[in-house]
Amino acid sequence: MPLYRDQDPPGANAFVKAGEAMMQGFFGMLAKHHAAIQDSSGLAATAIPMPDSEQLFQMQKEFAQRHSQLWSAMLQQTPGVRGEPVATPAPGDRRFMAREWTESPFYDYVHQAYLINAGFLEQVSEALPIADGRAKARIRFLARQYLDALAPSNFAATNPEFVTSALETKGESISRGIQNMLSDLRQGRISMTDESAFEIGRNLAVTPGSVIFENDLMQLIQYAPLTARVAQRPLLIVPPCINKFYIMDLQPENSLVRFVVERGFTVFLISWKNPGPEQSRFGWDDYLEMGPLAALEIVRAVTRVNKPNVLGFCVGGTLLASALAVSRARGEDPVESLTLMTTLLDFADPGELGCLVDEASVAAREASIGKGGLLKGQELANVFSALRANDLVWQYVSGNYLKGGRPPAFDLVYWNADSTNLPGPFVSWYLRNMYLENNLRVPGRLRMLGVKVDLGRITAPAYLLATREDHIVPWKSAYLARGLLGGETTFVLGASGHIAGAINPASKNRRSYWLSPSGVADPDEWLQTASEQRGTWWLHWIEWLRIRGGKEVRARTRAGNQQYKPIEAAPGRYVKQRA
């Protein structure tokens, strides 16, 4: 049935028809996507199920009524005075915040009509009778990509900020926008920050230290002490291998590494190599053996401490927990404490990334690069950008190309754009055994480095940090690690998202975090008992770590030892390699 009604105003009907075309276009795209998955997986062809007819009728009726209401509001509007809007952007949506969107009745109407159309399509997508959670999440993801791309803010003809910029600069903004677009086409990616403002080793990753070891996958950095005395037990940090390590050491005021060193700890950190053809056959076991396990042996040899403290971030935490499980299977007692920052050990609900992983996509990776090859860093970066397309794609299309601006200098965005490759065997194994089959949570199901692993045998006390708005590691999924690890756990829930919530410097002491002594299995039940604490979780964690640091000893003035001598100054060569 058509979505518009004959008695509705003609202007309203035009935008209702646009909404109908938008919906038809989306379901056409969805049908092609659905067919492509079935063809590659060998599944029997099935149609995409549609919502119940009565439910769909009610949604269509409400949709047409909202457009009629919007048209009437525009016609009755007093010149120069904006009435109550019919549709408003969601919290955090900055696309239509500029005054130009509301000063002009035309653009005010255009962006509200888009919001009504987008809301309707989201409502229909949500109503599709699909029981499979991963398939439903994929439809939500595709709907969001489709709607974000069609926003009027992305097109010169429907973006009033484009017109304002062109008039104010006498057309210069159009010329700059074309130049910006051509420059980005040459470099193969959208410029998100002023890259000339940053340089690794000059104003990023500047905490003093030395590289004391390197192999084909990582360099090990030992940071110089900043206090006369330090805790006897050092801290080894394992960052994610899908990004550069300097997210942990941006600038002095927001460096977690410097924060820990200034609090009297000897810090070691793994700097993963940006893989090239020589590393294209490395798999999960190689990363365990040449990464955390090798680093732990060196830290023990240099400090003469048998059980250091360890910290893993994101997939670095998954690697670290796997390495500790291997050590425990070998009969070792490897660490004094374990800290996991926004880390998944149970992948039952792996967040928005999970909707992109299915049997067909994993099998395709295994066939193409599973025996050797590289997942290019830019491809990986594009996936993460798509998860937050309005923030990481379309705002730069509008700002750089339509308005002819240049993005400001921002260290976090510079790091985000500094992508890394990954070896194909590593990626294929990780996707199948973690995201697709969720094998790590089952004791003895996975064999790593020749031994069966069981996370329950890791009995060291663990500090688990999750963040409330994390779309990559949902906090409720991170919470499930409490039921897998065998030791005492402290769970802390930080505010904000995957990066901003984790890298919340004590120098600013912003945001908040939630604590509860409860050890219940259900995360929602835990949250009901949690109390909000103002400021950063860093200050709470460092006190937890201090208890496990042992007695104070004189700080070492020289890095390494006779066997592991300094190779070069931190941050080393590996982190500077571009994908």
C-alpha positions as CSV (number, residue, x, y, z in Angstrom):
1,M,0.0,0.0,0.0
2,P,1.2,3.6,-0.6
3,L,2.4,5.4,2.5
4,Y,0.7,8.7,1.6
5,R,-3.0,9.6,1.7
6,D,-4.9,11.5,-0.9
7,Q,-6.2,14.0,1.6
8,D,-2.7,14.9,2.8
9,P,-1.1,18.2,1.6
10,P,0.8,17.8,-1.7
11,G,4.1,19.0,-0.1
12,A,3.8,16.4,2.7
13,N,3.0,13.7,0.1
14,A,6.2,14.5,-1.7
15,F,8.3,13.7,1.3
16,V,6.2,10.7,2.2
17,K,6.9,9.4,-1.3
18,A,10.6,10.1,-0.6
19,G,10.3,8.0,2.5
20,E,8.7,5.2,0.6
21,A,11.4,5.3,-2.0
22,M,14.0,5.3,0.8
23,M,12.4,2.2,2.3
24,Q,12.2,0.4,-1.1
25,G,15.8,1.2,-1.8
26,F,16.9,-0.1,1.6
27,F,15.0,-3.4,1.2
28,G,16.4,-3.7,-2.4
29,M,19.9,-3.4,-1.0
30,L,19.1,-5.7,1.9
31,A,17.8,-8.4,-0.5
32,K,21.0,-8.2,-2.6
33,H,23.1,-8.5,0.6
34,H,20.9,-11.4,1.8
35,A,21.3,-13.2,-1.6
36,A,25.1,-12.6,-1.6
37,I,25.4,-14.2,1.8
38,Q,23.3,-17.2,0.7
39,D,25.3,-17.7,-2.5
40,S,28.7,-17.6,-0.7
41,S,27.5,-19.9,2.1
42,G,25.5,-22.4,0.0
43,L,22.3,-21.8,2.0
44,A,18.9,-22.3,0.4
45,A,17.4,-19.1,-0.8
46,T,14.8,-17.6,1.5
47,A,13.0,-14.3,1.4
48,I,13.5,-11.6,3.9
49,P,10.6,-11.8,6.3
50,M,8.4,-8.7,6.6
51,P,6.6,-7.3,9.6
52,D,3.0,-8.3,10.5
53,S,0.7,-6.5,8.0
54,E,-1.3,-4.8,10.8
55,Q,1.8,-3.7,12.6
56,L,3.2,-2.3,9.3
57,F,-0.1,-0.5,8.6
58,Q,0.0,1.2,12.0
59,M,3.6,2.3,11.4
60,Q,2.7,3.6,8.0
61,K,-0.3,5.5,9.3
62,E,1.8,7.2,12.1
63,F,4.5,8.0,9.5
64,A,2.1,9.7,7.1
65,Q,0.5,11.6,10.1
66,R,3.9,12.9,11.2
67,H,4.7,14.2,7.7
68,S,1.2,15.9,7.6
69,Q,1.9,17.4,11.0
70,L,5.3,18.7,9.8
71,W,3.8,20.3,6.6
72,S,1.0,22.0,8.6
73,A,3.5,23.3,11.1
74,M,5.6,24.9,8.3
75,L,2.6,26.5,6.7
76,Q,1.4,28.0,10.0
77,Q,4.9,29.2,11.1
78,T,5.2,32.9,11.9
79,P,8.0,34.5,9.8
80,G,11.2,34.7,11.8
81,V,9.8,32.5,14.6
82,R,10.4,28.8,14.7
83,G,7.7,26.7,16.2
84,E,8.0,23.5,18.2
85,P,9.8,20.9,16.0
86,V,8.0,17.7,14.9
87,A,11.3,15.7,14.7
88,T,14.5,16.3,16.7
89,P,17.9,14.7,16.3
90,A,18.9,12.0,18.8
91,P,21.2,13.0,21.7
92,G,24.8,13.3,20.4
93,D,23.7,13.8,16.7
94,R,25.5,17.0,15.7
95,R,24.6,17.0,12.0
96,F,21.9,19.6,12.3
97,M,23.2,21.8,15.1
98,A,24.3,24.8,13.0
99,R,21.8,27.8,13.1
100,E,21.4,27.5,9.3
101,W,19.3,24.4,9.7
102,T,16.6,26.1,11.7
103,E,16.8,29.7,10.4
104,S,15.6,28.8,7.0
105,P,12.1,27.2,6.9
106,F,13.1,25.2,3.8
107,Y,16.2,23.6,5.4
108,D,14.3,23.2,8.7
109,Y,11.6,21.2,6.8
110,V,14.2,19.2,4.9
111,H,16.1,18.0,7.9
112,Q,13.0,17.2,9.9
113,A,11.5,15.3,7.0
114,Y,14.7,13.3,6.8
115,L,14.6,12.5,10.5
116,I,11.0,11.3,10.2
117,N,11.9,9.1,7.2
118,A,14.9,7.7,9.0
119,G,12.9,7.0,12.1
120,F,10.3,5.1,10.1
121,L,12.9,2.9,8.4
122,E,14.6,2.1,11.7
123,Q,11.2,1.2,13.1
124,V,10.4,-1.1,10.2
125,S,13.8,-2.7,10.4
126,E,13.4,-3.3,14.1
127,A,10.0,-4.9,13.5
128,L,11.3,-7.5,11.0
129,P,10.5,-10.9,12.5
130,I,14.1,-12.3,12.6
131,A,14.9,-14.4,15.7
132,D,18.7,-14.7,15.0
133,G,20.4,-12.0,17.1
134,R,23.4,-11.7,14.8
135,A,21.2,-11.4,11.7
136,K,19.1,-8.8,13.4
137,A,22.2,-6.8,14.4
138,R,23.4,-6.9,10.8
139,I,20.1,-5.4,9.6
140,R,20.4,-2.6,12.2
141,F,24.0,-2.0,11.0
142,L,23.0,-1.9,7.3
143,A,20.0,0.4,8.0
144,R,22.2,2.8,9.9
145,Q,24.8,2.9,7.1
146,Y,22.1,3.5,4.5
147,L,20.4,6.2,6.5
148,D,23.6,8.0,7.5
149,A,24.7,8.1,3.9
150,L,21.4,9.7,2.7
151,A,21.4,12.5,5.3
152,P,20.8,16.0,3.7
153,S,24.0,17.2,5.5
154,N,26.1,15.1,3.0
155,F,24.9,16.9,-0.1
156,A,25.6,20.4,-1.4
157,A,22.1,20.9,-2.7
158,T,20.5,20.2,0.8
159,N,23.2,21.5,3.2
160,P,22.7,25.2,4.1
161,E,26.2,25.3,5.7
162,F,27.6,24.7,2.2
163,V,25.7,27.7,0.9
164,T,26.8,29.9,3.8
165,S,30.4,29.0,3.5
166,A,30.4,29.6,-0.2
167,L,28.8,33.0,0.1
168,E,31.1,34.1,3.0
169,T,34.3,33.0,1.1
170,K,33.1,34.1,-2.3
171,G,33.4,30.6,-3.6
172,E,36.8,29.9,-2.1
173,S,35.4,27.2,0.2
174,I,34.2,25.2,-2.9
175,S,37.7,25.4,-4.4
176,R,39.3,24.3,-1.1
177,G,36.7,21.5,-0.7
178,I,37.6,20.1,-4.1
179,Q,41.3,20.3,-3.3
180,N,40.7,18.5,0.0
181,M,38.8,15.8,-1.8
182,L,41.5,15.3,-4.4
183,S,44.2,15.2,-1.7
184,D,42.3,12.5,0.2
185,L,41.7,10.5,-3.0
186,R,45.5,10.5,-3.5
187,Q,46.2,9.2,0.0
188,G,43.3,6.7,-0.1
189,R,41.5,7.9,3.1
190,I,39.6,10.8,4.6
191,S,41.7,13.3,6.6
192,M,40.4,13.4,10.1
193,T,43.0,15.6,11.8
194,D,45.9,17.9,11.0
195,E,48.5,15.2,10.7
196,S,51.3,17.7,10.4
197,A,50.7,18.7,14.0
198,F,51.9,15.3,15.4
199,E,55.0,13.1,15.2
200,I,55.6,9.9,17.1
201,G,58.6,10.5,19.4
202,R,58.3,14.3,19.2
203,N,55.0,15.1,20.8
204,L,53.4,11.6,20.9
205,A,54.8,8.6,22.8
206,V,57.4,10.7,24.5
207,T,57.7,9.0,27.9
208,P,61.5,8.3,28.3
209,G,62.5,4.7,27.9
210,S,64.5,2.1,25.9
211,V,63.8,-0.8,23.6
212,I,65.6,-3.7,25.3
213,F,64.4,-6.6,23.1
214,E,62.9,-7.2,19.7
215,N,61.8,-10.1,17.5
216,D,59.8,-10.3,14.3
217,L,56.5,-9.4,16.0
218,M,57.3,-6.9,18.8
219,Q,59.7,-4.7,20.6
220,L,59.8,-4.6,24.4
221,I,60.1,-1.1,25.9
222,Q,61.4,-0.5,29.4
223,Y,60.4,3.0,30.7
224,A,62.9,5.0,32.7
225,P,61.9,5.7,36.3
226,L,60.5,9.1,37.3
227,T,60.8,8.4,41.1
228,A,63.7,7.6,43.3
229,R,62.0,4.4,44.6
230,V,59.7,2.1,42.8
231,A,57.4,-0.9,43.6
232,Q,59.4,-4.1,43.6
233,R,57.0,-5.8,41.2
234,P,56.9,-4.2,37.7
235,L,54.0,-3.8,35.3
236,L,53.9,-5.3,31.8
237,I,51.4,-3.7,29.4
238,V,50.1,-5.6,26.4
239,P,48.3,-3.2,24.1
240,P,46.1,-4.3,21.2
241,C,47.9,-5.5,18.0
242,I,45.2,-4.0,15.8
243,N,46.3,-0.5,16.7
244,K,49.6,1.3,17.6
245,F,50.6,1.1,21.3
246,Y,50.8,4.9,21.8
247,I,47.1,5.1,22.7
248,M,48.6,4.2,26.1
249,D,51.2,7.0,25.8
250,L,49.8,9.9,23.8
251,Q,51.0,13.2,25.3
252,P,52.3,13.7,28.8
253,E,49.0,15.0,30.2
254,N,46.9,12.0,28.9
255,S,49.5,9.2,29.0
256,L,48.6,6.1,31.0
257,V,52.2,4.9,30.8
258,R,53.5,8.1,32.3
259,F,50.8,8.1,35.0
260,V,51.9,4.7,36.2
261,V,55.6,5.5,36.0
262,E,55.1,8.7,38.0
263,R,53.3,6.7,40.7
264,G,56.5,4.6,41.3
265,F,56.2,1.6,39.0
266,T,58.7,0.1,36.6
267,V,56.8,-0.3,33.4
268,F,57.4,-2.5,30.4
269,L,55.3,-2.4,27.2
270,I,55.0,-4.4,24.1
271,S,55.2,-2.4,20.8
272,W,53.7,-4.7,18.1
273,K,55.3,-4.6,14.7
274,N,53.2,-3.5,11.8
275,P,53.2,-6.8,9.8
276,G,54.5,-6.9,6.3
277,P,55.0,-9.9,3.9
278,E,57.6,-11.4,6.2
279,Q,55.0,-11.7,9.0
280,S,52.1,-12.7,6.8
281,R,52.0,-16.4,7.9
282,F,52.0,-15.7,11.7
283,G,49.0,-17.0,13.6
284,W,47.5,-16.8,17.1
285,D,50.2,-19.1,18.7
286,D,53.0,-17.0,17.2
287,Y,51.5,-13.9,18.8
288,L,51.3,-15.6,22.2
289,E,54.8,-17.1,22.1
290,M,56.6,-14.0,20.6
291,G,54.4,-11.5,22.5
292,P,53.3,-11.8,26.1
293,L,55.1,-15.0,26.9
294,A,58.4,-13.8,25.5
295,A,57.9,-10.4,27.3
296,L,57.2,-12.0,30.6
297,E,60.4,-14.0,30.5
298,I,62.4,-10.9,29.8
299,V,60.7,-8.8,32.5
300,R,61.5,-11.6,35.0
301,A,65.1,-11.7,33.9
302,V,65.6,-8.0,34.0
303,T,63.8,-7.3,37.4
304,R,64.5,-10.7,39.0
305,V,60.8,-10.8,40.0
306,N,59.1,-14.1,39.3
307,K,55.5,-12.7,39.3
308,P,55.1,-9.3,37.7
309,N,51.8,-7.5,37.4
310,V,50.3,-7.4,33.9
311,L,47.7,-5.3,32.0
312,G,46.0,-6.0,28.7
313,F,43.9,-3.7,26.6
314,C,41.1,-4.8,24.2
315,V,42.4,-7.7,22.0
316,G,45.7,-7.3,23.9
317,G,43.8,-8.4,27.0
318,T,42.4,-11.5,25.1
319,L,46.0,-12.4,24.0
320,L,47.3,-11.8,27.5
321,A,44.6,-14.0,29.2
322,S,45.3,-16.7,26.6
323,A,49.0,-16.6,27.3
324,L,48.4,-16.8,31.1
325,A,46.2,-19.8,30.5
326,V,49.0,-21.5,28.5
327,S,51.4,-20.8,31.4
328,R,49.0,-22.3,33.9
329,A,48.5,-25.4,31.7
330,R,52.3,-25.8,31.8
331,G,52.3,-25.8,35.6
332,E,53.5,-22.2,36.0
333,D,52.3,-19.4,38.3
334,P,53.1,-16.5,36.0
335,V,51.8,-13.2,37.5
336,E,50.9,-11.4,40.7
337,S,47.8,-9.6,39.2
338,L,45.9,-9.2,36.0
339,T,44.3,-6.0,34.7
340,L,42.0,-6.2,31.7
341,M,40.8,-3.0,30.0
342,T,37.7,-3.2,27.8
343,T,38.5,-6.9,27.0
344,L,36.3,-9.7,25.8
345,L,36.8,-13.3,27.0
346,D,33.3,-14.4,26.4
347,F,32.1,-13.5,22.9
348,A,28.5,-14.4,23.2
349,D,27.5,-10.8,22.6
350,P,30.6,-9.3,20.8
351,G,29.0,-5.9,20.1
352,E,28.6,-4.3,16.7
353,L,31.6,-6.0,15.2
354,G,29.8,-9.3,15.8
355,C,27.1,-8.5,13.2
356,L,29.8,-8.4,10.5
357,V,31.1,-11.9,11.3
358,D,29.3,-15.0,10.0
359,E,30.3,-18.3,8.6
360,A,30.4,-17.0,5.1
361,S,32.6,-14.0,5.8
362,V,35.0,-16.1,8.0
363,A,35.2,-18.9,5.4
364,A,36.0,-16.2,2.8
365,R,38.9,-14.9,5.0
366,E,40.2,-18.4,5.6
367,A,40.2,-19.1,1.8
368,S,41.9,-15.8,0.8
369,I,44.4,-15.1,3.6
370,G,44.0,-18.0,6.1
371,K,47.2,-19.7,5.0
372,G,49.2,-16.5,4.4
373,G,48.6,-12.9,3.5
374,L,47.7,-9.7,5.1
375,L,44.5,-7.9,6.2
376,K,45.4,-4.4,5.2
377,G,45.3,-1.8,7.9
378,Q,43.1,0.6,5.8
379,E,40.4,-2.1,5.4
380,L,40.4,-2.6,9.2
381,A,40.2,1.1,9.8
382,N,37.2,1.4,7.4
383,V,35.4,-1.2,9.4
384,F,35.8,0.6,12.6
385,S,34.9,3.9,11.0
386,A,31.7,2.4,9.6
387,L,30.7,1.5,13.2
388,R,30.5,5.3,13.9
389,A,30.0,6.7,10.4
390,N,28.5,10.0,11.4
391,D,31.4,10.8,13.6
392,L,34.3,9.2,11.6
393,V,33.2,9.5,8.0
394,W,30.3,11.9,7.2
395,Q,31.2,14.8,9.4
396,Y,34.5,15.0,7.5
397,V,32.8,14.7,4.2
398,S,30.7,17.7,5.2
399,G,33.4,19.7,6.9
400,N,36.3,19.0,4.5
401,Y,34.6,18.8,1.1
402,L,31.4,20.8,1.3
403,K,32.6,23.6,3.6
404,G,36.2,23.5,2.5
405,G,37.5,23.3,6.1
406,R,40.5,21.4,7.5
407,P,40.0,19.2,10.6
408,P,41.7,20.4,13.8
409,A,44.7,18.8,15.5
410,F,43.5,16.0,17.8
411,D,46.0,13.4,19.1
412,L,43.3,10.7,19.6
413,V,42.0,11.0,16.0
414,Y,45.6,11.0,14.7
415,W,46.2,7.7,16.5
416,N,42.9,6.3,15.2
417,A,44.0,7.0,11.6
418,D,47.4,5.4,12.1
419,S,46.2,1.9,11.0
420,T,48.0,-1.4,11.2
421,N,48.0,-4.6,9.1
422,L,47.3,-8.0,10.5
423,P,48.5,-11.5,9.4
424,G,45.8,-13.5,7.6
425,P,46.2,-16.7,9.7
426,F,45.9,-14.7,12.9
427,V,42.8,-12.9,11.7
428,S,41.1,-16.0,10.5
429,W,41.8,-18.0,13.7
430,Y,40.7,-15.1,15.9
431,L,37.4,-14.5,14.0
432,R,36.5,-18.2,13.9
433,N,37.4,-19.2,17.5
434,M,36.4,-16.0,19.3
435,Y,33.7,-14.1,17.4
436,L,32.1,-17.0,15.5
437,E,32.3,-20.0,17.8
438,N,33.1,-18.4,21.2
439,N,35.5,-21.2,22.1
440,L,37.8,-19.5,24.6
441,R,35.1,-19.5,27.3
442,V,34.9,-23.3,27.2
443,P,37.5,-25.0,29.4
444,G,39.8,-27.3,27.3
445,R,38.2,-26.6,24.0
446,L,41.0,-24.7,22.5
447,R,44.6,-25.9,22.2
448,M,47.3,-23.2,22.1
449,L,51.0,-23.8,21.8
450,G,50.3,-27.5,22.2
451,V,48.3,-27.3,25.5
452,K,44.6,-27.1,26.3
453,V,43.7,-23.8,27.9
454,D,41.3,-23.1,30.7
455,L,40.8,-19.5,31.8
456,G,39.5,-20.8,35.2
457,R,43.1,-21.8,36.1
458,I,44.1,-18.1,36.1
459,T,43.9,-17.5,39.8
460,A,45.7,-14.2,40.1
461,P,43.4,-11.3,41.3
462,A,42.0,-9.4,38.4
463,Y,40.9,-5.8,37.9
464,L,38.3,-5.7,35.0
465,L,37.5,-2.3,33.5
466,A,34.6,-1.9,31.1
467,T,33.0,1.3,29.8
468,R,29.3,2.0,29.7
469,E,28.9,3.3,26.1
470,D,31.4,0.9,24.5
471,H,30.2,-0.3,21.1
472,I,33.2,-2.6,20.5
473,V,33.3,-4.4,23.8
474,P,29.8,-4.1,25.4
475,W,30.3,-3.7,29.1
476,K,27.9,-6.6,30.0
477,S,30.0,-8.9,27.9
478,A,33.2,-7.8,29.5
479,Y,31.5,-8.4,32.8
480,L,31.2,-12.1,32.0
481,A,34.9,-12.5,32.4
482,R,34.2,-12.7,36.2
483,G,32.6,-16.1,35.7
484,L,35.5,-17.4,33.6
485,L,38.6,-16.4,35.6
486,G,39.5,-18.5,38.6
487,G,40.7,-15.7,41.0
488,E,39.2,-12.8,42.9
489,T,37.8,-10.1,40.5
490,T,37.2,-6.4,40.9
491,F,34.9,-5.0,38.3
492,V,34.8,-1.3,37.5
493,L,32.4,0.4,35.0
494,G,33.7,3.6,33.5
495,A,31.7,6.3,31.8
496,S,31.9,7.0,28.0
497,G,33.2,4.7,25.3
498,H,35.9,2.2,24.3
499,I,38.7,4.7,24.1
500,A,37.5,7.9,25.8
501,G,36.4,5.9,28.8
502,A,39.6,3.9,29.1
503,I,42.0,6.8,28.4
504,N,40.5,9.1,31.0
505,P,43.6,10.9,32.4
506,A,44.0,11.8,36.0
507,S,45.3,15.2,35.0
508,K,41.8,16.2,34.1
509,N,40.0,13.7,36.4
510,R,36.8,14.0,34.4
511,R,33.7,11.7,34.0
512,S,33.0,9.0,36.6
513,Y,33.0,5.3,37.3
514,W,30.8,2.8,39.1
515,L,31.8,0.4,41.9
516,S,30.1,-2.4,43.8
517,P,31.4,-5.1,46.2
518,S,28.8,-7.4,44.7
519,G,30.1,-10.5,42.9
520,V,26.8,-11.5,41.3
521,A,26.8,-13.2,37.9
522,D,24.3,-10.9,36.3
523,P,25.7,-7.5,35.2
524,D,22.3,-5.7,35.5
525,E,22.0,-6.9,39.1
526,W,25.5,-5.7,39.7
527,L,24.7,-2.3,38.3
528,Q,21.7,-1.9,40.6
529,T,24.1,-2.2,43.6
530,A,26.8,0.0,42.2
531,S,27.6,3.5,43.3
532,E,28.9,6.3,41.1
533,Q,32.3,7.8,41.9
534,R,33.3,11.1,40.4
535,G,36.5,11.3,38.4
536,T,38.7,8.8,36.6
537,W,39.0,5.1,37.3
538,W,42.8,5.5,37.0
539,L,43.0,6.8,40.6
540,H,41.1,3.8,41.9
541,W,43.1,1.3,39.9
542,I,46.5,2.6,40.8
543,E,45.7,2.1,44.5
544,W,44.5,-1.5,43.7
545,L,47.8,-2.0,41.8
546,R,49.9,-0.5,44.6
547,I,48.8,-3.2,47.0
548,R,50.1,-5.8,44.6
549,G,53.3,-4.0,43.9
550,G,55.3,-5.3,46.8
551,K,57.8,-3.4,48.9
552,E,59.5,-0.3,47.7
553,V,63.1,-0.6,46.3
554,R,65.6,1.7,44.7
555,A,64.8,2.5,41.1
556,R,67.0,1.1,38.5
557,T,69.0,3.8,36.7
558,R,69.9,1.6,33.7
559,A,67.5,-0.2,31.4
560,G,67.8,-3.9,30.7
561,N,70.7,-6.1,31.9
562,Q,73.7,-7.9,30.5
563,Q,71.6,-10.1,28.3
564,Y,69.0,-7.6,27.3
565,K,70.8,-4.4,26.5
566,P,69.2,-1.2,25.2
567,I,68.8,-1.3,21.4
568,E,67.4,2.2,20.8
569,A,65.4,4.9,22.6
570,A,61.7,4.6,23.1
571,P,59.3,4.6,21.3
572,G,61.4,2.5,18.9
573,R,61.2,1.8,15.2
574,Y,58.3,-0.6,15.1
575,V,55.6,1.9,16.1
576,K,56.7,4.3,13.4
577,Q,56.1,1.8,10.5
578,R,53.1,2.8,8.4
579,A,50.7,0.3,7.0
